Amino acid sequence: MALEAKCPECARRADLDDDMKEVNCNHCGFHALYDEYIEIMKGRAAVMGDDFQTNSDRRPF
């Protein structure tokens, strides 16, 4: 049974194999080793955090 992950390309469900070595998306064809997937998702989280910080710095008049 494969575990589920979020595809960084199409945001749909991707599968993490039983050995936790590869992430594959059957919807868009995304494929990465698990360590690469984690780095991609960490990068996306950092961007989201930066965007949130930028938006929360704006003060309404």
PyMOL Python script that loads the backbone (N, CA, C, O; Angstrom):
from pymol import cmd

cmd.read_pdbstr("""\
ATOM      1  N   MET A   1       0.845  -1.188   0.000  1.00  0.00           N
ATOM      2  CA  MET A   1       0.000   0.000   0.000  1.00  0.00           C
ATOM      3  C   MET A   1       0.884   1.243   0.000  1.00  0.00           C
ATOM      4  O   MET A   1       1.758   1.384   0.856  1.00  0.00           O
ATOM      5  N   ALA A   2       0.666   2.128  -0.936  1.00  0.00           N
ATOM      6  CA  ALA A   2       1.452   3.353  -1.031  1.00  0.00           C
ATOM      7  C   ALA A   2       0.856   4.439  -0.139  1.00  0.00           C
ATOM      8  O   ALA A   2      -0.360   4.524   0.038  1.00  0.00           O
ATOM      9  N   LEU A   3       1.730   5.256   0.410  1.00  0.00           N
ATOM     10  CA  LEU A   3       1.287   6.411   1.174  1.00  0.00           C
ATOM     11  C   LEU A   3       0.976   7.541   0.198  1.00  0.00           C
ATOM     12  O   LEU A   3       1.419   7.524  -0.950  1.00  0.00           O
ATOM     13  N   GLU A   4       0.213   8.518   0.666  1.00  0.00           N
ATOM     14  CA  GLU A   4      -0.159   9.634  -0.187  1.00  0.00           C
ATOM     15  C   GLU A   4       0.667  10.867   0.127  1.00  0.00           C
ATOM     16  O   GLU A   4       1.054  11.105   1.272  1.00  0.00           O
ATOM     17  N   ALA A   5       0.926  11.638  -0.903  1.00  0.00           N
ATOM     18  CA  ALA A   5       1.627  12.916  -0.775  1.00  0.00           C
ATOM     19  C   ALA A   5       0.931  13.898  -1.707  1.00  0.00           C
ATOM     20  O   ALA A   5       0.122  13.494  -2.542  1.00  0.00           O
ATOM     21  N   LYS A   6       1.236  15.174  -1.572  1.00  0.00           N
ATOM     22  CA  LYS A   6       0.678  16.184  -2.467  1.00  0.00           C
ATOM     23  C   LYS A   6       1.671  16.430  -3.594  1.00  0.00           C
ATOM     24  O   LYS A   6       2.850  16.682  -3.347  1.00  0.00           O
ATOM     25  N   CYS A   7       1.194  16.359  -4.821  1.00  0.00           N
ATOM     26  CA  CYS A   7       2.060  16.588  -5.975  1.00  0.00           C
ATOM     27  C   CYS A   7       2.425  18.068  -6.043  1.00  0.00           C
ATOM     28  O   CYS A   7       1.539  18.922  -6.000  1.00  0.00           O
ATOM     29  N   PRO A   8       3.714  18.384  -6.149  1.00  0.00           N
ATOM     30  CA  PRO A   8       4.114  19.786  -6.234  1.00  0.00           C
ATOM     31  C   PRO A   8       3.832  20.410  -7.604  1.00  0.00           C
ATOM     32  O   PRO A   8       3.906  21.629  -7.757  1.00  0.00           O
ATOM     33  N   GLU A   9       3.515  19.591  -8.583  1.00  0.00           N
ATOM     34  CA  GLU A   9       3.243  20.108  -9.931  1.00  0.00           C
ATOM     35  C   GLU A   9       1.766  20.408 -10.148  1.00  0.00           C
ATOM     36  O   GLU A   9       1.419  21.489 -10.622  1.00  0.00           O
ATOM     37  N   CYS A  10       0.895  19.467  -9.808  1.00  0.00           N
ATOM     38  CA  CYS A  10      -0.537  19.646 -10.096  1.00  0.00           C
ATOM     39  C   CYS A  10      -1.392  19.737  -8.832  1.00  0.00           C
ATOM     40  O   CYS A  10      -2.601  19.951  -8.921  1.00  0.00           O
ATOM     41  N   ALA A  11      -0.780  19.579  -7.663  1.00  0.00           N
ATOM     42  CA  ALA A  11      -1.453  19.681  -6.359  1.00  0.00           C
ATOM     43  C   ALA A  11      -2.464  18.568  -6.099  1.00  0.00           C
ATOM     44  O   ALA A  11      -3.251  18.649  -5.156  1.00  0.00           O
ATOM     45  N   ARG A  12      -2.442  17.555  -6.915  1.00  0.00           N
ATOM     46  CA  ARG A  12      -3.318  16.405  -6.670  1.00  0.00           C
ATOM     47  C   ARG A  12      -2.560  15.359  -5.865  1.00  0.00           C
ATOM     48  O   ARG A  12      -1.435  15.598  -5.427  1.00  0.00           O
ATOM     49  N   ARG A  13      -3.166  14.224  -5.675  1.00  0.00           N
ATOM     50  CA  ARG A  13      -2.570  13.162  -4.878  1.00  0.00           C
ATOM     51  C   ARG A  13      -1.453  12.473  -5.646  1.00  0.00           C
ATOM     52  O   ARG A  13      -1.624  12.075  -6.798  1.00  0.00           O
ATOM     53  N   ALA A  14      -0.317  12.341  -4.996  1.00  0.00           N
ATOM     54  CA  ALA A  14       0.807  11.573  -5.529  1.00  0.00           C
ATOM     55  C   ALA A  14       1.037  10.401  -4.573  1.00  0.00           C
ATOM     56  O   ALA A  14       0.606  10.442  -3.420  1.00  0.00           O
ATOM     57  N   ASP A  15       1.697   9.388  -5.040  1.00  0.00           N
ATOM     58  CA  ASP A  15       1.950   8.196  -4.233  1.00  0.00           C
ATOM     59  C   ASP A  15       3.407   8.126  -3.817  1.00  0.00           C
ATOM     60  O   ASP A  15       4.313   8.360  -4.618  1.00  0.00           O
ATOM     61  N   LEU A  16       3.611   7.805  -2.571  1.00  0.00           N
ATOM     62  CA  LEU A  16       4.936   7.555  -2.016  1.00  0.00           C
ATOM     63  C   LEU A  16       5.054   6.045  -1.879  1.00  0.00           C
ATOM     64  O   LEU A  16       4.245   5.421  -1.193  1.00  0.00           O
ATOM     65  N   ASP A  17       6.055   5.452  -2.524  1.00  0.00           N
ATOM     66  CA  ASP A  17       6.149   3.995  -2.523  1.00  0.00           C
ATOM     67  C   ASP A  17       6.414   3.445  -1.120  1.00  0.00           C
ATOM     68  O   ASP A  17       6.805   4.179  -0.213  1.00  0.00           O
ATOM     69  N   ASP A  18       6.197   2.159  -0.966  1.00  0.00           N
ATOM     70  CA  ASP A  18       6.313   1.500   0.343  1.00  0.00           C
ATOM     71  C   ASP A  18       7.694   1.660   0.967  1.00  0.00           C
ATOM     72  O   ASP A  18       7.816   1.688   2.192  1.00  0.00           O
ATOM     73  N   ASP A  19       8.727   1.765   0.151  1.00  0.00           N
ATOM     74  CA  ASP A  19      10.093   1.910   0.662  1.00  0.00           C
ATOM     75  C   ASP A  19      10.451   3.359   0.975  1.00  0.00           C
ATOM     76  O   ASP A  19      11.552   3.648   1.444  1.00  0.00           O
ATOM     77  N   MET A  20       9.506   4.276   0.710  1.00  0.00           N
ATOM     78  CA  MET A  20       9.707   5.716   0.913  1.00  0.00           C
ATOM     79  C   MET A  20      10.934   6.208   0.144  1.00  0.00           C
ATOM     80  O   MET A  20      11.744   6.979   0.658  1.00  0.00           O
ATOM     81  N   LYS A  21      11.047   5.746  -1.091  1.00  0.00           N
ATOM     82  CA  LYS A  21      12.177   6.146  -1.932  1.00  0.00           C
ATOM     83  C   LYS A  21      11.760   7.041  -3.081  1.00  0.00           C
ATOM     84  O   LYS A  21      12.560   7.853  -3.547  1.00  0.00           O
ATOM     85  N   GLU A  22      10.508   6.910  -3.557  1.00  0.00           N
ATOM     86  CA  GLU A  22      10.064   7.645  -4.731  1.00  0.00           C
ATOM     87  C   GLU A  22       8.657   8.188  -4.539  1.00  0.00           C
ATOM     88  O   GLU A  22       7.819   7.582  -3.871  1.00  0.00           O
ATOM     89  N   VAL A  23       8.420   9.357  -5.150  1.00  0.00           N
ATOM     90  CA  VAL A  23       7.092   9.958  -5.187  1.00  0.00           C
ATOM     91  C   VAL A  23       6.680  10.041  -6.646  1.00  0.00           C
ATOM     92  O   VAL A  23       7.431  10.537  -7.486  1.00  0.00           O
ATOM     93  N   ASN A  24       5.482   9.551  -6.944  1.00  0.00           N
ATOM     94  CA  ASN A  24       4.981   9.528  -8.319  1.00  0.00           C
ATOM     95  C   ASN A  24       3.554  10.050  -8.365  1.00  0.00           C
ATOM     96  O   ASN A  24       2.728   9.701  -7.521  1.00  0.00           O
ATOM     97  N   CYS A  25       3.269  10.886  -9.354  1.00  0.00           N
ATOM     98  CA  CYS A  25       1.917  11.384  -9.557  1.00  0.00           C
ATOM     99  C   CYS A  25       1.362  10.762 -10.830  1.00  0.00           C
ATOM    100  O   CYS A  25       1.926  10.934 -11.911  1.00  0.00           O
ATOM    101  N   ASN A  26       0.267  10.048 -10.700  1.00  0.00           N
ATOM    102  CA  ASN A  26      -0.362   9.419 -11.861  1.00  0.00           C
ATOM    103  C   ASN A  26      -1.152  10.424 -12.689  1.00  0.00           C
ATOM    104  O   ASN A  26      -1.538  10.122 -13.818  1.00  0.00           O
ATOM    105  N   HIS A  27      -1.398  11.612 -12.146  1.00  0.00           N
ATOM    106  CA  HIS A  27      -2.196  12.616 -12.852  1.00  0.00           C
ATOM    107  C   HIS A  27      -1.362  13.407 -13.858  1.00  0.00           C
ATOM    108  O   HIS A  27      -1.772  13.580 -15.006  1.00  0.00           O
ATOM    109  N   CYS A  28      -0.189  13.887 -13.429  1.00  0.00           N
ATOM    110  CA  CYS A  28       0.618  14.738 -14.323  1.00  0.00           C
ATOM    111  C   CYS A  28       1.963  14.120 -14.697  1.00  0.00           C
ATOM    112  O   CYS A  28       2.685  14.663 -15.532  1.00  0.00           O
ATOM    113  N   GLY A  29       2.299  12.988 -14.083  1.00  0.00           N
ATOM    114  CA  GLY A  29       3.544  12.316 -14.426  1.00  0.00           C
ATOM    115  C   GLY A  29       4.748  12.745 -13.599  1.00  0.00           C
ATOM    116  O   GLY A  29       5.868  12.317 -13.874  1.00  0.00           O
ATOM    117  N   PHE A  30       4.535  13.582 -12.593  1.00  0.00           N
ATOM    118  CA  PHE A  30       5.645  13.993 -11.731  1.00  0.00           C
ATOM    119  C   PHE A  30       6.290  12.762 -11.111  1.00  0.00           C
ATOM    120  O   PHE A  30       5.613  11.817 -10.704  1.00  0.00           O
ATOM    121  N   HIS A  31       7.629  12.798 -11.049  1.00  0.00           N
ATOM    122  CA  HIS A  31       8.393  11.707 -10.437  1.00  0.00           C
ATOM    123  C   HIS A  31       9.638  12.303  -9.794  1.00  0.00           C
ATOM    124  O   HIS A  31      10.339  13.111 -10.404  1.00  0.00           O
ATOM    125  N   ALA A  32       9.904  11.897  -8.561  1.00  0.00           N
ATOM    126  CA  ALA A  32      11.129  12.344  -7.883  1.00  0.00           C
ATOM    127  C   ALA A  32      11.486  11.341  -6.805  1.00  0.00           C
ATOM    128  O   ALA A  32      10.630  10.626  -6.285  1.00  0.00           O
ATOM    129  N   LEU A  33      12.757  11.304  -6.484  1.00  0.00           N
ATOM    130  CA  LEU A  33      13.175  10.556  -5.312  1.00  0.00           C
ATOM    131  C   LEU A  33      12.615  11.273  -4.091  1.00  0.00           C
ATOM    132  O   LEU A  33      12.390  12.483  -4.135  1.00  0.00           O
ATOM    133  N   TYR A  34      12.391  10.549  -3.013  1.00  0.00           N
ATOM    134  CA  TYR A  34      11.764  11.129  -1.832  1.00  0.00           C
ATOM    135  C   TYR A  34      12.552  12.327  -1.303  1.00  0.00           C
ATOM    136  O   TYR A  34      11.958  13.347  -0.954  1.00  0.00           O
ATOM    137  N   ASP A  35      13.867  12.218  -1.239  1.00  0.00           N
ATOM    138  CA  ASP A  35      14.685  13.333  -0.740  1.00  0.00           C
ATOM    139  C   ASP A  35      14.536  14.578  -1.618  1.00  0.00           C
ATOM    140  O   ASP A  35      14.488  15.698  -1.109  1.00  0.00           O
ATOM    141  N   GLU A  36      14.462  14.379  -2.935  1.00  0.00           N
ATOM    142  CA  GLU A  36      14.254  15.503  -3.854  1.00  0.00           C
ATOM    143  C   GLU A  36      12.873  16.120  -3.628  1.00  0.00           C
ATOM    144  O   GLU A  36      12.726  17.342  -3.618  1.00  0.00           O
ATOM    145  N   TYR A  37      11.868  15.268  -3.447  1.00  0.00           N
ATOM    146  CA  TYR A  37      10.502  15.726  -3.187  1.00  0.00           C
ATOM    147  C   TYR A  37      10.459  16.596  -1.933  1.00  0.00           C
ATOM    148  O   TYR A  37       9.836  17.658  -1.932  1.00  0.00           O
ATOM    149  N   ILE A  38      11.117  16.150  -0.874  1.00  0.00           N
ATOM    150  CA  ILE A  38      11.137  16.914   0.381  1.00  0.00           C
ATOM    151  C   ILE A  38      11.772  18.282   0.147  1.00  0.00           C
ATOM    152  O   ILE A  38      11.266  19.284   0.653  1.00  0.00           O
ATOM    153  N   GLU A  39      12.860  18.347  -0.602  1.00  0.00           N
ATOM    154  CA  GLU A  39      13.512  19.632  -0.888  1.00  0.00           C
ATOM    155  C   GLU A  39      12.595  20.552  -1.694  1.00  0.00           C
ATOM    156  O   GLU A  39      12.537  21.754  -1.437  1.00  0.00           O
ATOM    157  N   ILE A  40      11.882  19.988  -2.668  1.00  0.00           N
ATOM    158  CA  ILE A  40      10.935  20.784  -3.463  1.00  0.00           C
ATOM    159  C   ILE A  40       9.854  21.354  -2.555  1.00  0.00           C
ATOM    160  O   ILE A  40       9.529  22.539  -2.639  1.00  0.00           O
ATOM    161  N   MET A  41       9.298  20.516  -1.687  1.00  0.00           N
ATOM    162  CA  MET A  41       8.206  20.958  -0.816  1.00  0.00           C
ATOM    163  C   MET A  41       8.709  21.953   0.231  1.00  0.00           C
ATOM    164  O   MET A  41       7.977  22.872   0.597  1.00  0.00           O
ATOM    165  N   LYS A  42       9.928  21.791   0.717  1.00  0.00           N
ATOM    166  CA  LYS A  42      10.494  22.769   1.650  1.00  0.00           C
ATOM    167  C   LYS A  42      10.651  24.121   0.969  1.00  0.00           C
ATOM    168  O   LYS A  42      10.374  25.160   1.570  1.00  0.00           O
ATOM    169  N   GLY A  43      11.093  24.109  -0.273  1.00  0.00           N
ATOM    170  CA  GLY A  43      11.223  25.348  -1.030  1.00  0.00           C
ATOM    171  C   GLY A  43       9.875  26.034  -1.221  1.00  0.00           C
ATOM    172  O   GLY A  43       9.774  27.256  -1.110  1.00  0.00           O
ATOM    173  N   ARG A  44       8.852  25.252  -1.505  1.00  0.00           N
ATOM    174  CA  ARG A  44       7.510  25.825  -1.679  1.00  0.00           C
ATOM    175  C   ARG A  44       6.990  26.387  -0.365  1.00  0.00           C
ATOM    176  O   ARG A  44       6.341  27.433  -0.356  1.00  0.00           O
ATOM    177  N   ALA A  45       7.265  25.711   0.740  1.00  0.00           N
ATOM    178  CA  ALA A  45       6.828  26.206   2.048  1.00  0.00           C
ATOM    179  C   ALA A  45       7.523  27.516   2.385  1.00  0.00           C
ATOM    180  O   ALA A  45       6.909  28.418   2.954  1.00  0.00           O
ATOM    181  N   ALA A  46       8.793  27.625   2.040  1.00  0.00           N
ATOM    182  CA  ALA A  46       9.533  28.862   2.304  1.00  0.00           C
ATOM    183  C   ALA A  46       8.950  30.016   1.501  1.00  0.00           C
ATOM    184  O   ALA A  46       8.817  31.127   2.014  1.00  0.00           O
ATOM    185  N   VAL A  47       8.603  29.759   0.248  1.00  0.00           N
ATOM    186  CA  VAL A  47       8.002  30.797  -0.591  1.00  0.00           C
ATOM    187  C   VAL A  47       6.646  31.204  -0.027  1.00  0.00           C
ATOM    188  O   VAL A  47       6.323  32.391   0.026  1.00  0.00           O
ATOM    189  N   MET A  48       5.857  30.225   0.392  1.00  0.00           N
ATOM    190  CA  MET A  48       4.559  30.541   0.978  1.00  0.00           C
ATOM    191  C   MET A  48       4.726  31.373   2.246  1.00  0.00           C
ATOM    192  O   MET A  48       3.958  32.307   2.482  1.00  0.00           O
ATOM    193  N   GLY A  49       5.719  31.042   3.058  1.00  0.00           N
ATOM    194  CA  GLY A  49       5.988  31.805   4.271  1.00  0.00           C
ATOM    195  C   GLY A  49       6.410  33.221   3.960  1.00  0.00           C
ATOM    196  O   GLY A  49       5.984  34.160   4.633  1.00  0.00           O
ATOM    197  N   ASP A  50       7.247  33.387   2.944  1.00  0.00           N
ATOM    198  CA  ASP A  50       7.674  34.721   2.525  1.00  0.00           C
ATOM    199  C   ASP A  50       6.488  35.533   2.015  1.00  0.00           C
ATOM    200  O   ASP A  50       6.359  36.717   2.324  1.00  0.00           O
ATOM    201  N   ASP A  51       5.615  34.885   1.225  1.00  0.00           N
ATOM    202  CA  ASP A  51       4.432  35.573   0.709  1.00  0.00           C
ATOM    203  C   ASP A  51       3.518  35.996   1.852  1.00  0.00           C
ATOM    204  O   ASP A  51       2.980  37.104   1.834  1.00  0.00           O
ATOM    205  N   PHE A  52       3.338  35.145   2.827  1.00  0.00           N
ATOM    206  CA  PHE A  52       2.489  35.473   3.969  1.00  0.00           C
ATOM    207  C   PHE A  52       3.078  36.650   4.739  1.00  0.00           C
ATOM    208  O   PHE A  52       2.360  37.570   5.131  1.00  0.00           O
ATOM    209  N   GLN A  53       4.381  36.611   4.949  1.00  0.00           N
ATOM    210  CA  GLN A  53       5.049  37.687   5.678  1.00  0.00           C
ATOM    211  C   GLN A  53       4.880  39.005   4.940  1.00  0.00           C
ATOM    212  O   GLN A  53       4.579  40.028   5.557  1.00  0.00           O
ATOM    213  N   THR A  54       5.068  38.991   3.641  1.00  0.00           N
ATOM    214  CA  THR A  54       4.931  40.194   2.825  1.00  0.00           C
ATOM    215  C   THR A  54       3.502  40.729   2.894  1.00  0.00           C
ATOM    216  O   THR A  54       3.295  41.934   3.039  1.00  0.00           O
ATOM    217  N   ASN A  55       2.518  39.838   2.790  1.00  0.00           N
ATOM    218  CA  ASN A  55       1.128  40.269   2.828  1.00  0.00           C
ATOM    219  C   ASN A  55       0.719  40.756   4.213  1.00  0.00           C
ATOM    220  O   ASN A  55      -0.103  41.666   4.317  1.00  0.00           O
ATOM    221  N   SER A  56       1.257  40.187   5.259  1.00  0.00           N
ATOM    222  CA  SER A  56       0.862  40.589   6.603  1.00  0.00           C
ATOM    223  C   SER A  56       1.555  41.894   7.012  1.00  0.00           C
ATOM    224  O   SER A  56       1.150  42.539   7.979  1.00  0.00           O
ATOM    225  N   ASP A  57       2.598  42.275   6.272  1.00  0.00           N
ATOM    226  CA  ASP A  57       3.280  43.537   6.563  1.00  0.00           C
ATOM    227  C   ASP A  57       2.486  44.743   6.076  1.00  0.00           C
ATOM    228  O   ASP A  57       2.707  45.868   6.524  1.00  0.00           O
ATOM    229  N   ARG A  58       1.564  44.497   5.158  1.00  0.00           N
ATOM    230  CA  ARG A  58       0.754  45.596   4.644  1.00  0.00           C
ATOM    231  C   ARG A  58      -0.251  46.015   5.706  1.00  0.00           C
ATOM    232  O   ARG A  58      -0.929  45.177   6.300  1.00  0.00           O
ATOM    233  N   ARG A  59      -0.337  47.281   5.932  1.00  0.00           N
ATOM    234  CA  ARG A  59      -1.274  47.778   6.949  1.00  0.00           C
ATOM    235  C   ARG A  59      -2.400  48.540   6.264  1.00  0.00           C
ATOM    236  O   ARG A  59      -2.158  49.409   5.427  1.00  0.00           O
ATOM    237  N   PRO A  60      -3.628  48.206   6.629  1.00  0.00           N
ATOM    238  CA  PRO A  60      -4.738  48.939   6.032  1.00  0.00           C
ATOM    239  C   PRO A  60      -4.767  50.386   6.519  1.00  0.00           C
ATOM    240  O   PRO A  60      -4.371  50.682   7.647  1.00  0.00           O
ATOM    241  N   PHE A  61      -5.230  51.262   5.673  1.00  0.00           N
ATOM    242  CA  PHE A  61      -5.320  52.673   6.036  1.00  0.00           C
ATOM    243  C   PHE A  61      -6.675  53.008   6.578  1.00  0.00           C
ATOM    244  O   PHE A  61      -6.930  54.158   6.936  1.00  0.00           O
TER     245      PHE A  61
END
""", "prot")
cmd.dss("prot")
cmd.show_as("cartoon", "prot")
cmd.util.cbc("prot")
cmd.orient("prot")
